[in-house]
Amino acid sequence: MSQQQGNQQQLNQIPQLNQAQQGLFGNQSQNPVAQQQQLSQPYQYQQQALFGQQQQQIQPNVAPQQNQGFFAPVQQFFGGLFGGQQQQPQPQQQPQPQQVPQNQGYYGNHIFGQEVYQDNQTYNDDEQLQQPANDNQAQQQNGQLFDLETQTKFSLSALYKLGKLRKDQVQHLPAMISLKADDQVQTAKELPKVGVDLICLIDKSGSMQGEKINTVKQSLDALLGFLSDKDRLCLIQFDSGAQRLTPLKTCSEANKQYFRSIIGRINADGGTNIGSSTNLAFKQIKERKYQNNVTSIFLLSDGQDGSAENTVTQQLKEVEQAFTIHSFGFGADHDAPMMTKICNLRNGAFYFVSNISLLDEFFVNALGALVTVVADQITISVLAQPNEPFQDIKIGKTYGTMWKSITPNRSYDISLQQLAEGQRKDYLFDLLLPQFNQILGDNQRQTIVVKAKISMRNIQTQKIIQKDAELQLTFFNENEQLPINEQDIDVSVQYYRVKSADIIQEGNQLCQQNQHAKAQELLKGLLQQIRANPKCAERSQGIIQDLDQAIKASEPRNYEMFGAKQMCQMTSNNYNQMGQNAIFQGGLQMQQQQIGQYDNRGQERFRQQIQSSKK
């Protein structure tokens, strides 16, 4: 077998790009011979065959002939995508540090030089939240109340609303569930809007010595500047074990000095046991007497802990409260896949910190979303059960790990911890349209194929809001002419977002096998497809930037230095629509200079503030 044939065989084994996979809208015939013929057809023919309609064609760049075997399946998969026809108890007095002999050991105590903080076995020593004296004060503190009824949109949509069911072909139609919150942040005095209980888990292992631990301490100090007396903070440090450094205390000016004194005493030494720190964090969340509007955990680590993911997963089974986990991975040695998996357990973002001086900016980016949260306890139920004669239409594929299957291909649940102002969450899926042999009458053409219901709680009023959405499609007989059938650009943009996450992940896997050139071809193939659709490309600049960055990251030297972690971050954040993806230039991580593709205006204002303080 020649080298070219061997390369082709390897490429054909790439997940989701092999020729045995069903194409969108039935691009691939179920007949293997016809399937192979179709893969060899030009791009224009595939567009005409999709969903039974004709549209004006956009001719993409053609791959070099020697790569045709690779780009044929890529072209088939992407190229034909869019051408288709309480009473409050009194607060407890906080325990004070006590002097102890210098050589006293600590079992359940935390030593800072010669001082030890007596750590209660039960973490119900949290400081009472400051309560507004009246409704006017509450309004002043919280800013304008956010109305979930009128200021959120919940919808179902598909790439096309019209189509044909074919006698000899199974088709796939991209569709999505969308949840969008208005962005009403107008002035700086409106921030923050809600109070946050923030727990920071600080890696103080030996590898954090020097610049890393010093920058972490400086960044925590900067973070305090963005926290108000509505917020509460708890500090936990960990190495081979974990110690709670502070109880959950309000961030008043007096308490900020207390926090700074504790932060200044953190020293790096020991190993890395992330699970020990999350155990204390979850204990604090469960045992606190008071609960703020929003709760989140910041996990900071530069090391590796092979058991962390399983440990945290098991620990979370005992925690019912709503909160997010955001992870911050430092330097070249941290385990980026593990850090992303941990944050994904609770709808958080992963921040890759190659340039340690940017840590404070990533801190306030995560905080900016937390202080603008408008809803929590969000659940979405999805049901695909259309009436006859369309009862065989079902959900073929879901994108991302957020879908929980109740009845395969029919019903699903999606859970979301929090939604902030200006955020949108889009959940993509493919509708499987089966072969269809009946003749449709005029009164049979329209049908509701998918229904969805959302329940969410208003963070400020605690009121539960419910909304419903339906996806209605109109079908025509195979021999009938379709009316004008415009593509839903919003669906195509979000579809490319999830496909970019898939492709970047596959490129990362190829690079792990030292197939860097093939990874770059794969990434360039998707990039070509997006740029071939000008309307879509105009609204996909963040994805285009990520793909450009991924192509550079997959170069062997870059991949070894930073690329693997960068690509891991992009995959996670693009699926979850949150966080800031790292930007590298000349091997150096650059500062964000404009609003991120998943940021709201509150996050952007925080970014501007922290960057101005550095000038």
N, C-alpha and C positions, 0 to 999 in steps of 0.2 A: 504494500500500500504506500502510495506516495505521501510526502509530507503535506502537500496541499489537501489530499483526501483525508489524512489524519486530523488536520486542523478543522476541516469541515465537520468531521464526525464529532469532535469535541464541542464545537459550537452548537451543533444541533441538540446537544444534551443540556444546554443552558435552560434553567427553569423558566417557564412561561414563554419561551421563544421557540420551543421545538415544534416541528411541523405537525405532530400528532395532536396538538392542543386545538380546541375549537377556536375559530376566529370570531371577531366581533361581527354581529349581524349575519352570521352564517357565511363568512368569507370563505371558509373551507368546506368543501363538499364532504359528505360522509363516505363517498367513493374514493378510495386511496388514489386511483389513477387520476380521477378528475381533480382531486386535491392537489396532486403534484402539478397538474397542468395549470391550475389556478395560481399556484405560487410562482409560476413562471410568467404569468400574464403581466402586462404593464400596469402601472399604477392607475391609469385612467380607466381601464377595463374594470378593475376592482371597485372603483368608485361607482361606476354605473351599475354594477351588480348588487351593490349594498342596498338593503331595505327597499329594493324595487323602485328606484327613481333615478332621474337624471338631474344633475346639477352642474353648474359651471365649474370646470376643473381647475385646480391649482397644481401645476406641475412642479414637484419638488426636484431638488438636485439629484442627479443620478449618481449612485456609487460607482467607483471604478470597477471595471469588468472583473478584475481578479478577486474582488470582494463580493461578487454577485451572489455566490452561494450563501454567504453570511447575511447579506442584506435582503435577500428574498424573503426569509421568514420575518425579519424585522419590518420590512416594507408591508408585508401582508398584515402584520399585527397592528402597526401604527398607521400605515399609509392609507388604509381604507377606513380609518376611524370616523371621519367626519364627512363623507361625501354622500351619504345616503339620503335615497328618496324617502322664771322662782319671784316668795318673800326673800329679801337679800339678807343673809346672816352677816354678823360683824366680821370684818377681816381679821385673820390671825396676825399677831405681831411676828414679824420676820425674825428668825434666829440670827444671832450675831456671831461673827467669827470669834473663836476662842483661842487663846495662846496655848500651845502644847509644846512639850519638849521636842527638840529638833529631831531626835531619833525615833519619835513615836511613829509606829506604823499606821497604815490606814486600811481598815476593812469597813467599807461603807462610809468613809470620810474622804475628803478631798484636800490634800495638802498644797498650799501655795507658800513656799518658803517655810516659815514657822507658824503659819496660820492654818486652821482646818475648819471647813464648813461642815457642821453636823447635818448630814443628809438624812431626812426622815425616810423611813421605810415606805410610808404612804405619801404619794405626791399630791396631797390635798392642801398644800401650803401656798397655792397661787394667790397673788394679790388681787383684791376685789377690783372689778372694772369700774371706771368712773362713769357714773350715771348722770345724764343731763337733768337739770332741775325741772324743766318743763318742755312742752312740745316745741316752743320757739327755739330753745337752746338745742334741742335735738335736730331741728331743721337746720340750724346754723352749723352744727357739727357735721351733719351728714350731707349737707348741700341739697340740691333738688332731688326729691324722691324719684326713683326710677320706676316707671310703670311697666311691668312685664307684659301686660295685656296689649298695650299700644306701642311699646318701644322694642318689642322683639317680633321677629317674623319666623314662622315655622312652615316649611313647604316641602313638597315632593315634586320632582321634575325629571324629565328624561331628555336625552339628546335630541330626539325627534318626537313629535306628538302624533304624527301620521305614519302609517306603514302598511306593508302587506305581509300576510302570513303565507308561506310558500308550502307547496305540496311536497317538495323533495329536499327541503333544507331547514335545518335548525339555525335560528338566528340569535344573536346576542345584542341587547340594547343597553348601553350605559345609562344609569339613572342615579339619583342621589336624594338624600334627606338633608335639608339645610335648616340650621338654626342661626339666626343673626340678631345681634343686639346693637341698638343704635349707639353711636359715640357722642355723648353729650358733654364731655369734658371741654370747657371753654377757657377758663382762667385758672391760674395757679392757685388762687385762694380756695378753689373748689376741691383741692386735693389735700389730705386724703378724704375719702368719702366714708369708708367703713373701717372698723378696727380689726387688727390682725393679731392672732396669737402665732408667733414665729418661733420655731425651735431650730437652732443651728447646731449641727453635728460637725465637730471640728476634728479633723485628722491631725494628731500630734505625733505620729510615728517618726522614727528616726530619719526617714527620707525627707521629711518636711523641714529639716534644719536649715537655717540660713535665710536666704531671700524668700523662700516659699512661706514659712511661718510668719515672718515679719510682714509680708504683704497681706497675708490673711488677716493679721491683727489690724493693720492699717485699713483694710477694706471693711472689716467689722465696725471699726470706728466711724468710717464714712457712712455705713449703713445706718448707724444710730442717728445720724443727722436727718435721715428721711423718715424715721419712726416718730410718732407723736404720742401724747399721753393716752390716746385711745388704744394704742398698741401695747402688746406685752411680749417680752422676750425671755427665752430660756436658753442657756448655753450648756452644751454637753460636749466634752472632749473624749476622744478615744484613741487608743493605740491597740495593745493586745487585749485590753479591757476598756470599759467606759465609766466615766464619772460625770455626774450632773454638777456643774459648776455653780449654777444659780437656779433658784426656783423661777416660776413664771411670774415676772414682775412687770409692772407698767413702765413705759419708757418716758417717765417724767424727767425733767432736767436733773433733779437730784439723783434719780435712779440711773441716769445715763453715766454719771460719774462713778457710780457703783459698778456698772457694767465695764466701764473702761479700766477700772482698777483690776478687775478679774481678767479681762482680756490681756492686759499687760503682763500677767504672770504666767501665761501659757508658754510652755517650753516643749520642744520636740524631742521625743525619745520613745523607743519601743516598736512594736509591730503594728499590724493592721487587722482589726476585727470590727468590721462595719456592723455586723449583727448585734454586737453588744451595745452599740450606740442607738440603733433603731429600737431595740428592746426598751431602753430607758425613755426614748421619745414617745413611743406608743403608750407606755405606762403613764407618762405625764399627761398625755391627751385624755386617756380614759379616767384618771383619778382627779383631775382638776375640779374645783368647786364651781367655777364660773367658766363660761364659754363665750369667746368673742364672735363677731360676725363671721370671720374667716380664719381658718387654721392652715398652716403650711409648715413643711420641714425643708430646710436647706441642708443637703448632704455634701460636705466638702472632703475630697480625698485625692491623694496622688498615687495610691498604691493598688495592690491587687488582693482580693479576698475571694477565692474560688467558691466558698460556701455561702456568700452573702445573699445571692439571689434567692436560693432555696430557703435560707433562714428568714429573710424578710417576708417572703411569700407565706410561710407558715405563721409567722407572727401576725400578719395582717388578718388572718382568719379569726382572730380574737378581738379585732377592733371594728366597731360599727360606725364611729364618728366620721364625718366628711372632712377630708383634708387632702392636700396635694403634697407630692414630694418632688422637689427640684434638685437635680444633682449637678455638681460642679467638679469636673475632672481636671487635675493639674498635670502639666508636663507630659513627658514621653512615656512614662512607665505605668500610668493608671490603666485600668481595664475599662475601656470605653463601652464595649458591648454590655458588660455587667452593669455599669452606671446607667446606661439607657434602659435596660430591662427593669431596674429598680424604680426609676422615675415613671416608667410606663405603667407600673402597678397602680399608681394613683394619679394618672393624668397630668404628669409634670413634664418639664422640659429638661433636656440635657445641655449643659453649657461646657464646651470644650475650651479649656483655658491653657493655651500654649504660651501666650504672652501674659505673664502673671500680673502685669500692671493694669490689665483690663478687667481684673476680677471685680472691682467695685462697680464697674459699669454693668457687668452681668448680674450682680446682686440687685441693683436698682431696677434693671429690666424685669426681673422676676417679681420684685416688690411692686412695681408699677401696675402689673396686672392684678395683684392681690388686693390692693387698696381700691381698685375700681370694680371689684366683683359685684355683680347685681343679682345673681341667682346661684343656688346650690341644690343638692338633692335632686338632680336632674335625671329622669329616666325616660327613655323612648321605647315604645313598643311598635313593632313593625309586623304587618300581616299581608301576605300575598295569597289571596284566595278569591280570584275573580269568578264571576258567574258563568254558566254555560253560554255559548259553546267555547269559552276561552279558559275553562277550568284547568287546563294543563299548563298555562303560563305560570312560571314560578321564578324564584330568585336563584340564579345560577352560581354566582360568585359574589363574595363580599370582600372588601379591601380593608386591611388593617386588623388589629387584634381586639378592637373594641366591641365587635359583634359577638353576642352570646346566643348560640342557636338553641331555640326552644323546640321547634319542629323543623328538621332539616329542609331547606329550600322553601319553607312556608312562613315561619314566624321566628322573630329575633327580638332580643332586648339589647339596648345600649345604655350604659350608665356613664354619667359625666359628673365629676366632683364639683366643678365651678364654671361659671360663665361670667366674663368681664365685659364692661362697656366696650363697644367697638369690635368685639370678637365675633368670629363666625366659625361654626363647626359644620363641616360637610361630610356626610358618610356615604361613600360610593358603593354601588353594587351593579351587577349585570343582571338584567332580566333575560331569562331563557324563553325564547319564543319557539314553540315546537312546530313540527310539521303539521299542516292543517289542510284537510281535504274537503271541507264543507264550503258551500256557497253562502255568502253573507247577504241577508236582506238589508234594506235601508235602515230598518229599525234595530239592527243588530250591530251596527258598526262601532258604536261607542261603548266602552266598558271601563270600569274602575278596576285596575289590576293590583294596586297596592294601597293599603291604608296605614296611617301612622298616628300615634297619640303621644303627646309629651306632657309630663308633669314636672314642675319645677317650683322651688320656694324662693320668694323674694327675700333677699338678705336683710333688707331694712325693715320690712313690715311683717315678715314671717308668714305671709299669705301664700297659699298654694295656688298656682295657676296651671290650668290645663288647656291644651290646644289640640286640634285635629288637623290632619292633612290627607289629601287623596291624590293619587296619580291616575288620571284618565287618559286613555289613548283611543285613537280612532283608526280602525283597520279597513282596508279595501281588499277586494278580490284581486287575485293575481293578474287577471287580464284587464283590470281597470286602470285608468290614468289617475295618478296622484295629483292633487292640487299642489300649489306652492308649499313646500315643506321646509321651513327654515330651521337651521341648526340652533340649539340653545347654547350660546357661547359660554354662559356660566357653567354649564355641565362640562363642556369640553375643557375649560380652564382647570376645573377641579379634577377632572379625569386625568389630565396631564400631570397634575400635582401628585396624585397617588401613583401614577405610572413612573414618574421620576423617582419616587421613593423606592419602588420595586427595582428599577434599572440601576440606580446607584448602589443598592444592596447587592445586586447580581454582579456589578462591576467590582465591588469590594471583594466578593468571593473569588472572582477570577484573579484579582491581584494577589490574593492569598496563595493562589496556585502558580504565581509568577507568570500569569498570562496578561501582562499589562497592556500589550497592544490590542488584544481582543476586547479588554475592558473599555479601552478608549473608543474602539469602533462601535461598541454597543451604546455608549453614552452619546457619541456623535450622531448615531442613527436617530435617537429620540430627539436630539436637539434640532436636527434637520426637519423632522416632522412638525415640530412646534413652529419653527420659523416659516414653514411653508404655508401656514394659516395666519395671515397678517392680523386679523381681528383677535385671534387667540393669543398670538405672540405679544401683541400690545398689552394684554392684561396678564401676561405670564413672565414679566421681567425678573421677578424673584426666582422663579424656577429656572429660567434661562441662565441667570447668574450662578445658581447652584450647579447646573450641569457643566458650565464652563469651569467652575472651580473643581468639580469632580474629575474632569478630564485632566487638569493639571495635577490634581492629587494622586491620580493613578500612575503618574510617571514614577519609575522605580525608586529614585532617590527621594522624591517628595513623599511617596507612599510610606517609605520606611521612617521618615522623620515625623510626619504629621498626617499624611493622607488617609491612613486607615481609620484614625479617630475622627477626622473631619467627615469622611463619608458615612461613618456610623452615626454621627450627629445629624447629618442631613436626612438620612433615612428616617430616623425617629421623629425629628421635628416636623418634617414635611407631612408625615402621616398624621401627627397630632395637631398641626396648625398652631404651633406655639414655639417660643424661644427664638434666639438669634443664631443663625448659622454662621460659623467662623468664615472669615475672608482672609486669604493668604496672598501675599505678593512678595516675590523674591524670597520665599521660604519663611517670611515673617508674618505673624498674625496682625492684621490691621484693625484700627479703631473704626467702629461703625460711624459713618458720616451722614446717614439719612435714616428715615424711619424704616424699620424692618417690615418685611412682608406680613408678619403676624402680629405686629405691635399696634396698640391703640394710642390715642393722643396723650394719655396719661403716662404711658411708658416713654413716649418720645420726649415729653417735658422733663421727666426724670433723667433721661440720657443727656439732654442739653445742660441740665443743672450740674450733673457730675462732671461732665467734660469741661464746663466753664470753670469749675473749682480747681481744675488742674492747670489752667493757663497762668 
